[in-house]
Structure formats: structure tokens, C-alpha cells
């Protein structure tokens, strides 16, 4: 049996947690799915000085604060959930398939983050 939500957010980095906060504050039943742990790439940052309203913080500290604030508004966060497929249903809902479970929502927000890509040393010297 599938669980139903108003909004499912895929990814628990700053963008995903920010979206979750706004959706939950608007009283939408909100689920965040994350394949690893909340934070993503920013969790490896030791100093953030350009985040609005926060003078200086490290990545894990920022994510901890964002996650706590989203959960305060009843956001549900599930880790170790890799999304494998999305399927639009005839009634307009979206079915989200994970390794372990299936969820249904009226809206899905994709916030999967990014990966650092090494471009190598491809610059030609004259």
C-alpha cells in the first residue's frame, strides 16, 4: 500500500530542505526522500559565510538547523531511499518508486543536488 502526500521532495540538501520548510509551513503533508544523509555536498564544507541571515557556519551545522526547522513544521524525512522511478497516474497524482517503498503525491519537487566533476587538465598550452 502506498502512502499519500501533498508534496514529495527528492533530495535533502539546502534546496530540498528549504522547499520542505515552505511546503510544510503551508500545511501541506510533506515528505523528503534522501538516498544518503541530509546535506549532500554542503555537508563537507567547513565554512559558509554567504548564507543569508547567518554570519558564519559550517555545512553540517547549517543542515542540522535546516532539518530541525523543517521537522518543526511536521516535514517527514526518510533517508536511505533512492528514487528509482516516477510515474504520472491517471488521476494526476505522481507515484514515486524507491528501492523499498512506493509513495503518491500531488506534486514532486526535484532537488537532487550536484556532484563535483573533475574536468582534468584539458587546457592546451601554447
N, C-alpha and C positions, 0 to 999 in steps of 0.2 A: 504494500500500500504506500502511496506517495504522500509526503507532507506538502501542504499548501501554504504559500506565502504571497504577500503583495509584491515583494521585491527580493530578488536574489542578486547578490553582488559576488562576482567571481574575482577573487584577489583581495588580500588583506594588507596591502601596503598603504601608504598615506592616502592615495586616491580612493581606494576601496573603503577604508575606514571613514574617510571624510564623507563619502556618499552614504555610508551606513548611518552615520550620525544624523544627517539631514533627513533621510527617509524615516528613520525611527522617531525622530522628533516630530515628524508629521503624522505620527501614529500609524505608520504602515508596518505590518508584520514583516520584519526584515531578517534575512539570513545572509551571512557572509561565508563563502566557501574558500578555503585556502589549502593548497596541496602540501605545503610545508608548515612553517610557523608564521604568524603575523609579522609584518615588517618588510619582508623582501630585501632588496638591495640596500635600502637606507639603514637597515639594522647593522651593517658593517661600518657605518660612518661614526667616527669618534667626535666630530664637532660639526654642529649645524648652527649657523649664525644668520641665516637668511629666511627663517620661517616666521611669517607674520605673527606678531604678538609675543614671541619668545626670543629673548635676547641671545641665549646660547644654551644648547642641549646636545646630548649625544643621540644617535639613531635609536638605540634600544629604549632610551628614556622617552623620546617623542612617541614611539609606537605604543609604549605602555600607557602613556597618558591618553592617546587617541582611542585605544582599545577600551580603557576604563570608561571614558566618556560615552562611547557608543553603547557599551553594555548597560550603562546607567539608564539609557532610554530604551532598554529591552531588545537591543540587537542580539541576535543569536549568532555565534561564531563557531564554525566547525572546521577543525584542522584535519590534515591527512585525508583530504577529499579532493582528488584530482578529477576535474570535469573532463569527461570523455566525449560527450555529445550534447547538443541542444536540438530540440525538436519542437516545431510550432504545431500546436494541436488545433483541431477544427474549431474549438470554442474560443480561440485567440490566445489562450494561455501558452506558456512555454514550459516544456518538460526538460529538466536538467538532469543528465545522467552522470553519475560518478562511479568510481570503482565499486563502491559499497552500497550506494543508495540512489534513489530517484526522488526529485523534488519538482513541484509545479509552482509557477509564479505568473502573475500578470505582466511583470516587467523583469528584465535581466540587464544588469549593468556589467560590462566587461572592464575590469581594471587589473589585467594580468601582470602589469609591471614590465620590466625590461631586464635584459641581460647585458653585461659588459661584453663587448666584442672587441677582440684584439685585431686591429687592422694589419698588424705586422709592419714590417719595414719596406713598404712598397714604393717609397719615394725614390725616383731615379736621380742620381747625382750627375751634374754636368761636369 
